[in-house]
């Protein structure tokens, strides 16, 4: 009958949390990243250009991983409270995807062009995104062009949002200095060993929860 669609509450489910990582820890992560060039994975695709290290590929990152997972767990609870997630909405079992640290150089080329993070069966278990910013940068924000939102590169801050199709986003180019971020996802998954090494039982209770 040509009725207008009902407009629901204007909630984007995008949140930025400031100062969740000590600045000294940010500096340590950047220094260690730059000292381990043998672990660099250079990504050059139609959608993105950057250099990354996958923290799950080497035990030398074990201590850093454990610290970061503890930080993520705390922010998950804060995020759920802020956006009004109820027990019925949250999965009973979840796990983390392996963390990757990325560097974008200020060369006018490196960026992550507009995209979404769930695109098919290979990544459909993702349901929440985490980006941790390790240094201040005047440019290089994460933007949400359809939602008219953005998150600046602020040292020690964390951006959290859902990864599905409404959340088209881009990692824009840094200008004056490199941009460093760490990214991970929450998964709908009951397989603890798929992305998080089972030889780290000390933190299993933090990574996999039953509600």
PAKOL-808907 format. One line per 10 residues: number of its first residue (from 1); their letters; for each residue x, y, z of N, C-alpha, C. Coordinates in nm, 2 decimals. Example, Ala and Ser with C-alpha at 12.3 -4.5 7.8 and 13.67 -1.06 7.14 Angstrom:
2
1> AS> 1.32 -0.57 0.78 1.23 -0.45 0.78 1.32 -0.33 0.78  1.28 -0.22 0.71 1.37 -0.11 0.71 1.29 0.00 0.79
This chain:
211
1> XXXXXXXXXX> 0.08 -0.12 0.00 0.00 0.00 0.00 0.09 0.13 0.00  0.22 0.11 -0.02 0.30 0.22 -0.03 0.34 0.29 0.11  0.32 0.21 0.22 0.35 0.27 0.35 0.50 0.29 0.36  0.54 0.39 0.43 0.68 0.42 0.46 0.73 0.31 0.56  0.85 0.27 0.54 0.91 0.17 0.64 0.92 0.23 0.78  0.91 0.15 0.88 0.92 0.20 1.01 1.06 0.23 1.04  1.09 0.35 1.10 1.22 0.39 1.13 1.25 0.35 1.28  1.36 0.26 1.29 1.39 0.21 1.42 1.49 0.31 1.49  1.53 0.28 1.61 1.62 0.37 1.68 1.75 0.39 1.60  1.81 0.51 1.60 1.93 0.54 1.53 2.05 0.49 1.60
11> XXXXXXXXXX> 2.07 0.36 1.61 2.19 0.30 1.68 2.28 0.24 1.57  2.40 0.28 1.57 2.49 0.23 1.47 2.57 0.11 1.52  2.57 0.08 1.65 2.65 -0.02 1.71 2.80 -0.01 1.69  2.84 0.12 1.66 2.99 0.15 1.65 3.03 0.22 1.78  3.14 0.18 1.84 3.18 0.24 1.96 3.34 0.26 1.96  3.38 0.37 2.01 3.53 0.40 2.03 3.55 0.41 2.18  3.65 0.34 2.23 3.69 0.34 2.37 3.83 0.40 2.37  3.85 0.51 2.44 3.98 0.57 2.45 4.07 0.51 2.57  4.20 0.52 2.55 4.29 0.48 2.65 4.27 0.34 2.71  4.25 0.24 2.62 4.23 0.11 2.67 4.36 0.03 2.68
21> XXXXXXXXXX> 4.46 0.08 2.60 4.60 0.02 2.60 4.70 0.12 2.65  4.78 0.09 2.75 4.88 0.18 2.80 4.97 0.23 2.68  5.01 0.35 2.68 5.09 0.41 2.57 5.22 0.34 2.56  5.28 0.30 2.67 5.41 0.24 2.67 5.40 0.10 2.60  5.29 0.03 2.62 5.27 -0.10 2.55 5.25 -0.08 2.40  5.18 0.03 2.36 5.17 0.06 2.22 5.31 0.08 2.16  5.40 0.16 2.23 5.53 0.18 2.18 5.61 0.05 2.17  5.60 -0.04 2.27 5.67 -0.17 2.27 5.62 -0.25 2.15  5.50 -0.25 2.12 5.44 -0.33 2.01 5.50 -0.28 1.87  5.50 -0.15 1.86 5.56 -0.09 1.73 5.70 -0.12 1.72
31> XXXXXXXXXX> 5.78 -0.11 1.82 5.92 -0.14 1.82 5.95 -0.28 1.78  5.87 -0.38 1.85 5.89 -0.52 1.82 5.85 -0.55 1.68  5.75 -0.49 1.63 5.70 -0.51 1.49 5.81 -0.48 1.39  5.87 -0.36 1.41 5.98 -0.31 1.32 6.11 -0.39 1.33  6.13 -0.46 1.44 6.25 -0.54 1.46 6.24 -0.68 1.40  6.12 -0.71 1.36 6.10 -0.85 1.31 6.05 -0.85 1.17  6.13 -0.79 1.08 6.10 -0.78 0.94 6.08 -0.92 0.87  6.15 -1.02 0.93 6.14 -1.15 0.87 6.00 -1.21 0.88  5.91 -1.16 0.96 5.78 -1.20 0.98 5.68 -1.12 0.90  5.73 -1.02 0.82 5.64 -0.93 0.75 5.56 -1.01 0.64
41> XXXXXXXXXX> 5.44 -0.98 0.62 5.36 -1.03 0.51 5.30 -0.91 0.44  5.36 -0.88 0.32 5.32 -0.77 0.24 5.19 -0.80 0.16  5.08 -0.72 0.19 4.96 -0.74 0.12 4.94 -0.64 0.02  4.92 -0.68 -0.11 4.90 -0.59 -0.22 4.78 -0.65 -0.30  4.66 -0.59 -0.28 4.54 -0.64 -0.34 4.46 -0.52 -0.40  4.36 -0.55 -0.48 4.28 -0.44 -0.53 4.21 -0.36 -0.43  4.19 -0.43 -0.31 4.12 -0.36 -0.20 4.21 -0.30 -0.10  4.33 -0.34 -0.09 4.42 -0.30 0.02 4.57 -0.31 -0.01  4.65 -0.22 0.05 4.79 -0.23 0.05 4.84 -0.20 0.19  4.91 -0.30 0.25 4.97 -0.28 0.39 5.07 -0.39 0.41
51> XXXXXXXXXX> 5.14 -0.38 0.53 5.23 -0.49 0.57 5.18 -0.53 0.71  5.18 -0.67 0.73 5.12 -0.72 0.86 5.21 -0.83 0.91  5.19 -0.85 1.04 5.24 -0.97 1.11 5.13 -1.04 1.18  5.11 -1.17 1.16 5.01 -1.25 1.23 5.07 -1.30 1.36  5.01 -1.25 1.47 5.07 -1.29 1.60 5.05 -1.43 1.63  4.96 -1.50 1.57 4.94 -1.65 1.60 5.05 -1.74 1.54  5.14 -1.68 1.45 5.23 -1.76 1.38 5.36 -1.78 1.45  5.39 -1.72 1.56 5.52 -1.73 1.63 5.50 -1.71 1.78  5.56 -1.80 1.85 5.55 -1.80 2.00 5.61 -1.67 2.06  5.69 -1.60 1.99 5.75 -1.48 2.05 5.65 -1.37 2.08
61> XXXXXXXXXX> 5.53 -1.39 2.02 5.42 -1.29 2.05 5.32 -1.34 2.16  5.35 -1.45 2.22 5.26 -1.51 2.32 5.22 -1.41 2.43  5.32 -1.34 2.49 5.30 -1.25 2.60 5.21 -1.14 2.56  5.24 -1.08 2.44 5.16 -0.97 2.39 5.02 -1.02 2.36  5.00 -1.13 2.30 4.87 -1.19 2.28 4.78 -1.20 2.40  4.84 -1.25 2.51 4.77 -1.27 2.63 4.73 -1.14 2.69  4.82 -1.04 2.69 4.78 -0.91 2.74 4.66 -0.85 2.66  4.67 -0.86 2.53 4.57 -0.80 2.44 4.44 -0.87 2.45  4.44 -1.00 2.47 4.31 -1.07 2.49 4.24 -1.03 2.62  4.32 -1.01 2.72 4.26 -0.96 2.85 4.20 -0.83 2.83
71> XXXXXXXXXX> 4.26 -0.74 2.75 4.21 -0.60 2.73 4.08 -0.62 2.64  4.08 -0.70 2.54 3.96 -0.72 2.46 3.84 -0.77 2.54  3.87 -0.87 2.63 3.76 -0.92 2.71 3.69 -0.81 2.80  3.77 -0.73 2.85 3.71 -0.62 2.93 3.63 -0.53 2.85  3.67 -0.49 2.73 3.60 -0.40 2.64 3.48 -0.47 2.58  3.48 -0.60 2.57 3.35 -0.67 2.52 3.24 -0.64 2.62  3.27 -0.65 2.75 3.16 -0.63 2.85 3.11 -0.48 2.84  3.21 -0.39 2.83 3.17 -0.25 2.82 3.09 -0.22 2.69  3.13 -0.28 2.58 3.05 -0.27 2.46 2.91 -0.32 2.47  2.90 -0.44 2.53 2.76 -0.50 2.54 2.67 -0.41 2.63
81> XXXXXXXXXX> 2.73 -0.35 2.73 2.65 -0.26 2.82 2.61 -0.14 2.74  2.70 -0.08 2.67 2.67 0.05 2.60 2.57 0.04 2.49  2.57 -0.07 2.42 2.47 -0.09 2.31 2.35 -0.17 2.35  2.34 -0.21 2.47 2.22 -0.28 2.52 2.21 -0.42 2.48  2.32 -0.49 2.47 2.31 -0.64 2.43 2.26 -0.72 2.55  2.15 -0.80 2.52 2.09 -0.88 2.63 2.14 -1.02 2.62  2.11 -1.10 2.72 2.16 -1.24 2.72 2.10 -1.32 2.60  1.98 -1.28 2.55 1.92 -1.35 2.44 1.99 -1.31 2.31  2.06 -1.20 2.30 2.12 -1.15 2.18 2.26 -1.21 2.16  2.33 -1.24 2.27 2.47 -1.27 2.27 2.49 -1.42 2.25
91> XXXXXXXXXX> 2.59 -1.47 2.16 2.61 -1.61 2.15 2.65 -1.68 2.27  2.61 -1.80 2.29 2.65 -1.88 2.41 2.80 -1.92 2.41  2.85 -1.94 2.29 2.99 -1.97 2.28 3.05 -1.89 2.17  3.18 -1.84 2.20 3.25 -1.76 2.10 3.40 -1.78 2.12  3.47 -1.74 2.02 3.62 -1.75 2.03 3.68 -1.63 1.95  3.81 -1.61 1.96 3.87 -1.50 1.89 3.94 -1.55 1.76  3.94 -1.47 1.66 4.02 -1.49 1.55 4.16 -1.44 1.58  4.27 -1.50 1.52 4.40 -1.46 1.55 4.43 -1.32 1.52  4.51 -1.25 1.61 4.54 -1.11 1.59 4.64 -1.09 1.48  4.62 -0.98 1.41 4.72 -0.93 1.31 4.75 -0.78 1.34
101> XXXXXXXXXX> 4.88 -0.75 1.33 4.92 -0.61 1.35 4.95 -0.56 1.21  4.90 -0.45 1.17 4.92 -0.39 1.03 4.99 -0.25 1.04  5.07 -0.23 0.94 5.13 -0.10 0.92 5.10 -0.04 0.78  5.05 0.08 0.78 5.02 0.15 0.66 5.12 0.27 0.65  5.20 0.27 0.54 5.30 0.37 0.52 5.24 0.50 0.46  5.29 0.62 0.49 5.24 0.74 0.44 5.30 0.77 0.30  5.27 0.68 0.20 5.33 0.69 0.07 5.23 0.73 -0.04  5.11 0.76 0.01 5.00 0.79 -0.09 4.94 0.67 -0.15  4.98 0.55 -0.11 4.93 0.43 -0.17 4.86 0.34 -0.07  4.92 0.32 0.04 4.88 0.22 0.14 4.75 0.26 0.21
111> XXXXXXXXXX> 4.65 0.18 0.20 4.52 0.20 0.26 4.44 0.07 0.25  4.32 0.07 0.32 4.22 -0.04 0.30 4.10 0.03 0.25  4.07 0.01 0.12 3.96 0.07 0.05 3.82 0.02 0.10  3.71 0.09 0.08 3.58 0.05 0.14 3.55 -0.10 0.11  3.51 -0.16 0.22 3.49 -0.31 0.22 3.40 -0.35 0.34  3.36 -0.47 0.35 3.30 -0.53 0.47 3.38 -0.65 0.50  3.37 -0.70 0.63 3.46 -0.81 0.68 3.39 -0.94 0.68  3.27 -0.95 0.64 3.20 -1.08 0.62 3.15 -1.08 0.48  3.21 -1.17 0.40 3.18 -1.17 0.26 3.14 -1.31 0.20  3.15 -1.42 0.29 3.11 -1.55 0.24 3.14 -1.66 0.34
121> XXXXXXXXXX> 3.13 -1.79 0.31 3.15 -1.89 0.40 3.29 -1.89 0.47  3.39 -1.84 0.41 3.52 -1.84 0.47 3.53 -1.75 0.59  3.45 -1.65 0.60 3.46 -1.56 0.72 3.32 -1.53 0.78  3.22 -1.61 0.75 3.09 -1.58 0.80 3.07 -1.60 0.95  3.17 -1.66 1.02 3.16 -1.68 1.17 3.19 -1.55 1.24  3.24 -1.45 1.18 3.28 -1.33 1.24 3.15 -1.25 1.28  3.15 -1.20 1.41 3.03 -1.11 1.44 3.07 -0.99 1.51  3.19 -0.96 1.55 3.23 -0.83 1.61 3.38 -0.81 1.57  3.41 -0.68 1.54 3.54 -0.63 1.50 3.60 -0.55 1.61  3.74 -0.57 1.62 3.82 -0.49 1.71 3.93 -0.43 1.63
131> XXXXXXXXXX> 3.95 -0.30 1.64 4.07 -0.23 1.59 4.13 -0.16 1.70  4.26 -0.18 1.73 4.34 -0.11 1.83 4.44 -0.02 1.76  4.43 0.11 1.80 4.52 0.21 1.74 4.65 0.23 1.83  4.76 0.21 1.77 4.89 0.21 1.85 4.96 0.35 1.84  4.92 0.44 1.76 4.99 0.57 1.76 4.89 0.68 1.71  4.92 0.80 1.75 4.84 0.91 1.70 4.87 0.94 1.56  4.77 0.98 1.48 4.80 1.01 1.34 4.69 1.11 1.29  4.73 1.22 1.23 4.64 1.32 1.19 4.54 1.27 1.08  4.59 1.18 1.00 4.50 1.12 0.90 4.49 0.97 0.92  4.44 0.90 0.83 4.43 0.75 0.84 4.32 0.70 0.92
141> XXXXXXXXXX> 4.21 0.77 0.93 4.10 0.73 1.01 4.03 0.61 0.95  3.95 0.54 1.04 3.86 0.44 0.99 3.73 0.51 0.96  3.68 0.50 0.84 3.55 0.57 0.81 3.44 0.48 0.77  3.32 0.52 0.80 3.20 0.44 0.76 3.12 0.53 0.67  3.15 0.53 0.53 3.09 0.63 0.44 2.94 0.63 0.43  2.87 0.51 0.45 2.73 0.51 0.44 2.66 0.56 0.57  2.73 0.55 0.68 2.68 0.59 0.81 2.73 0.73 0.85  2.82 0.79 0.77 2.87 0.92 0.80 2.94 0.92 0.94  3.01 0.82 0.97 3.08 0.81 1.09 3.23 0.78 1.07  3.31 0.80 1.17 3.45 0.78 1.16 3.52 0.77 1.29
151> XXXXXXXXXX> 3.64 0.70 1.29 3.72 0.68 1.41 3.86 0.73 1.39  3.91 0.83 1.45 4.04 0.88 1.43 4.15 0.79 1.48  4.27 0.80 1.43 4.38 0.73 1.48 4.43 0.79 1.61  4.38 0.74 1.73 4.42 0.79 1.85 4.49 0.69 1.94  4.61 0.71 1.98 4.69 0.62 2.04 4.62 0.56 2.17  4.62 0.42 2.17 4.56 0.36 2.29 4.41 0.33 2.28  4.35 0.38 2.17 4.20 0.36 2.16 4.16 0.24 2.09  4.04 0.20 2.10 3.98 0.08 2.04 3.85 0.11 1.97  3.84 0.06 1.85 3.71 0.08 1.77 3.65 -0.06 1.77  3.52 -0.07 1.79 3.44 -0.19 1.80 3.31 -0.17 1.71
161> XXXXXXXXXX> 3.28 -0.27 1.63 3.16 -0.26 1.55 3.13 -0.40 1.48  3.01 -0.42 1.43 2.98 -0.55 1.37 3.05 -0.55 1.23  3.08 -0.67 1.17 3.15 -0.68 1.05 3.06 -0.70 0.92  2.93 -0.71 0.94 2.85 -0.75 0.83 2.82 -0.63 0.73  2.74 -0.66 0.63 2.72 -0.57 0.51 2.68 -0.43 0.54  2.60 -0.40 0.65 2.57 -0.26 0.67 2.68 -0.17 0.71  2.79 -0.23 0.76 2.91 -0.16 0.81 3.02 -0.15 0.71  2.99 -0.10 0.59 3.10 -0.07 0.50 3.19 0.03 0.56  3.32 0.00 0.55 3.42 0.08 0.62 3.55 0.09 0.54  3.63 0.18 0.57 3.76 0.20 0.50 3.87 0.24 0.60
171> XXXXXXXXXX> 3.99 0.20 0.58 4.11 0.25 0.65 4.18 0.35 0.56  4.16 0.47 0.59 4.22 0.58 0.49 4.37 0.59 0.51  4.43 0.66 0.41 4.57 0.68 0.40 4.63 0.76 0.51  4.74 0.72 0.58 4.81 0.81 0.67 4.89 0.91 0.58  4.93 1.02 0.64 4.99 1.13 0.56 5.13 1.15 0.61  5.15 1.18 0.74 5.28 1.23 0.78 5.37 1.12 0.84  5.31 1.01 0.89 5.39 0.90 0.95 5.31 0.77 0.94  5.37 0.66 0.96 5.30 0.53 0.95 5.19 0.52 1.05  5.09 0.44 1.01 4.98 0.41 1.09 4.99 0.26 1.13  4.98 0.23 1.27 4.98 0.10 1.32 4.85 0.06 1.39
181> XXXXXXXXXX> 4.80 -0.05 1.35 4.68 -0.10 1.42 4.69 -0.25 1.44  4.61 -0.30 1.54 4.59 -0.44 1.56 4.45 -0.47 1.55  4.42 -0.58 1.47 4.28 -0.62 1.45 4.25 -0.76 1.49  4.13 -0.79 1.53 4.08 -0.92 1.56 3.93 -0.92 1.55  3.87 -1.04 1.56 3.73 -1.06 1.55 3.68 -1.16 1.65  3.55 -1.14 1.69 3.48 -1.25 1.76 3.41 -1.34 1.66  3.42 -1.47 1.69 3.36 -1.57 1.60 3.24 -1.64 1.67  3.14 -1.68 1.60 3.05 -1.78 1.64 3.12 -1.91 1.62  3.16 -1.97 1.72 3.25 -2.09 1.71 3.26 -2.17 1.84  3.25 -2.30 1.84 3.28 -2.38 1.96 3.41 -2.46 1.94
191> XXXXXXXXXX> 3.49 -2.42 1.85 3.62 -2.49 1.83 3.73 -2.40 1.88  3.77 -2.43 2.00 3.88 -2.35 2.07 4.01 -2.35 1.99  4.04 -2.46 1.93 4.17 -2.47 1.87 4.18 -2.42 1.73  4.07 -2.37 1.67 4.08 -2.33 1.53 4.17 -2.21 1.51  4.16 -2.10 1.60 4.23 -1.98 1.58 4.32 -1.95 1.69  4.30 -2.00 1.81 4.38 -1.98 1.93 4.45 -2.10 1.97  4.58 -2.10 1.97 4.66 -2.22 2.00 4.62 -2.29 2.13  4.60 -2.42 2.13 4.55 -2.48 2.25 4.66 -2.49 2.36  4.78 -2.47 2.32 4.89 -2.47 2.43 4.89 -2.35 2.51  4.79 -2.26 2.51 4.78 -2.15 2.60 4.66 -2.16 2.69
201> XXXXXXXXXX> 4.66 -2.27 2.77 4.54 -2.29 2.86 4.52 -2.19 2.96  4.62 -2.11 3.00 4.61 -2.02 3.11 4.50 -1.91 3.08  4.48 -1.88 2.95 4.38 -1.78 2.92 4.26 -1.83 2.85  4.24 -1.96 2.85 4.13 -2.02 2.78 3.99 -1.97 2.84  3.99 -1.96 2.97 3.86 -1.91 3.03 3.83 -1.77 2.99  3.93 -1.69 2.95 3.90 -1.56 2.90 3.86 -1.55 2.76  3.90 -1.65 2.68 3.88 -1.65 2.54 3.75 -1.72 2.50  3.70 -1.81 2.58 3.58 -1.89 2.54 3.49 -1.89 2.66  3.37 -1.84 2.63 3.28 -1.82 2.74 3.14 -1.89 2.72  3.08 -1.94 2.83 2.94 -1.99 2.82 2.85 -1.90 2.90
211> X> 2.74 -1.86 2.84 2.65 -1.77 2.91 2.52 -1.84 2.92
